[in-house]
Amino acid sequence: MEYEIVGDSAFPELEVSLAADEQIVAEPGAMLRYSPGIEMTTDTGSGGLVDTAKRAALGGESVFVNTFTVQSPGSVTLVPPAPGDVSGRFLNQETIYAKSGAFLAAEPDVDIGTEFRGASSFFGGGDAFLLQLSGVGTVFLDSYGALGQIELDGDEQTVVDTDHVVAFDSSVQHSTSRAGGLTSRAFGNEGKTAEFTGPGTVWVQNRDFERLAENVIAEEGPGGDEATSVTDFL
């Protein structure tokens, strides 16, 4: 499988070229177009009904996925749901953890599951469960805003607002805490942070969808006249 990420950096398109017997699995609604020689089917994906239900209920992903299978060589173009970036990562019997909604597509041998990461939520959106992406193949993540990578060597550390964390390698250790002291929490407008320790990669987005939603609500005010939805700000 070959792929290319094209288009404007805020509105990218993932073009996947498939040869004979190759497949790509994608989130529902991600498909923009595909060649006539490719067949699309919709099912619950790998892992069985129980794992699929867990992924949907706990990982924030859809119960169903679309699988594109080659009848004759062609291509599939996929797009993320919000303005932002797309990034591909090849897994070789490796695992990465991602926030709910960050999964766009993957090769069929990539397993999509969930893992519980503590009673207190890891991400700012309240996700106590993370998506667990593992196996062999390329997985594609999307973000809200620009998607960057922080490469951590050895015991190198970084601290990231959890609202901006998209994913991280399983080799990266992490812990969470509230940013700053009482004054910072009350007036500094910062929430939970994650301290990551290498080695490995952390993917971060430079925009915060939760903050956008809060701003929309604030702009609407009691009458709701100034903004009608989040999409007015995208």
N, C-alpha and C positions, 0 to 999 in steps of 0.2 A: 504493500500500500504506500502510495505517495500522496503528499498533501502540500498545500500552499495557503497561507493566510494573506488575503488580498483586500484591497479597498481602503477607505479612510480609517485612520487609527481608532476613531470613535465608533465607527460602524463597520467592523471587519466582516469578511466572509471567509468561511473555511471551505476550500475546494479540495475534495478528496477524490483521487483517481484510483479506481479499483480495477484490478486485473481478474483473470478467470478464478472463480471460486473464492474470491475475497469478499469480506463483509465489513460494514460499519454499523454500530448501534448508536442511536441518537435519541435525545429527549424529544417527546412529542412537541410539535410546533417549531422545531429547529430547522426543518427542511425548507429551503428556498426553491430548489429545483434539482432535477436529476435527469440523466440520459435515458432515452427510451429502452435501452438494453439492460436496465437495472430494475429489479422488482423490490417493492417495499411491502413489508408485512408488519403487523402490529401485534405484539404479545407481551407477556409479563417478563420476558428476558430470562437470564440465567438465575439459578439459585432456588427455583421452586416458588410456590405460592406464598409460603410462610415468610421466606426471606424477602420476597417482593413486597409483601404487606408491611414488614418491618421497615424496609427502605422508604416506603411511601409515608408511613405514619411517623417514623422517628427521624428519618434523614431528609424530609422535605422534598423528596423527588416523586415523580409520577409513578403510579402503579404500572403503567404501560410504557414500553419503549418501541421505537420504530427501527426495524432491521432492514438494511439495504443490501441486497444480494445481486451479484453480477450474473446476468444471463449472457451478455456480451460486454466487452470492456467499455467502461464509461466513467462518468464522474457524478458526484453528489455535492451540492453546495448547501452548507449549513450556516445558520446565523444565530447569535445569542439573543435573548429576549430584551436586553437593555443596552444602552450605549456603553461601550467598554471594549476590552481586549479579549483575545482568545490566545491561549498558549497550549502547545502540545508537549507531552512528557512521555518518553518511552520507558516502560517498566520492564525490567528483566528479573522476574521473581522478586519484585520489590513492592512496597506499599506506601501510599501517600494518604493523608487524611485531608478532607475538604469540608468547607461549610455547606449547608444545605443550599441547593440551587446553583452550585458552582459547576456541576457536571454538565457538559454539553454533549460529548460523544466519546466513543472508545471502540477499539477493536474487540471482537467477540470473546477473546480469551482473557479479557480484563474483567474480574469479578467486582460487582458493585454491592457493597454491604454497608452495615452500620456498626458503630462501636460506641458504647457508653463511656463517657469521660468524666463522670462525677455528678453528684447531685446538684452542684451549682453550675449554671450554664457556662460554656466555654466562650461562645461568641456573644456579641452584644444583643443579637436578636433572640436570645434565650435558648439556644440549641445545646442541650446536654448531650445529644448524640451527634457524632461526626460521621460523614460519609467515609467509608473505607474502600479504597480503590487499590486492587492488588492483582498480581498475575503477570502475564507476558503480553505486551502490546502497547500501543500508544493510546493515552487518554488525553482528552481535550477539556480544559477548564475555561470558564468565562468569568468576567468580572464586571463590576460597575465602576467605570472609570479606567484609567490606565493600570495595567497589570505589570508589576515589577517583581524581580526575584532578588532575594537576599541570600547570598551564599555564605554559609558559616563554616569556618574551619575549626577542627579540634574542639576546644572548649570556648570558642568565640561566642559572644552573646549579643542579643539585641532585644529591645522591648518595643512591642507594637500594640497599639489600640486594637482590641479584639474586633471592633467593627470594620477594621481594614484588613484583617487576616482572611485570605482565601483558602490557602492550603499549606501543608508542610509535610516533609518527608518523615517516615516513621522513625528514622535514625535521630531526629531532632527531639531533644527533651524540652519540656515546657512546664511552666507553672503560671497560675493566674492570680491577680490581685487587683485591688482598686487603686486607681492612679492618685498619687499625692495624699495629703492629709485631709482632715475634715473640711478645711476651707476650700481646698482644691476641688473636692468632691461636690461641695455645695455651690461654688461660684465659678469654678474653672471649666465647667461644661465638659469634663472628661469622665469616662466611665471605667470599664474594666480593661486591664492591660494583660498581655501575655509576655512572659520572659522566655525566650527561646535560647537553647544552648546547642551548638553544633556537635558533630558535623552534619551537614545537610542543607537543604534549600527550604526557604519560607517564601510563599507567594503572597503579595500584598496588593490591594487595590487603593488608588489614591482618592477615591470618593466613597461616601458613606450613605447608603440608601436610607437607613433609619433616620439619619439627620435630615435628609431631604424631605422625608415624610413629615417630620416634626415641623420643618419650615413651611410646608404646604398648609398644615393645620393652622399654624400661627398666622399665615397670610390670609387664609380664608376668614378667620375671625368669626364672630357670632352670625353674621349674615351670609358668609360663604360666597361673596360676590367676586373677590379678587382672583381666586384660583379655583378651578373646578376639579382638578385631580392632580396626582403626582406627575402625569404625563405632560402637563403644562410647563413643567420645569425641566424636562429632558431635552 
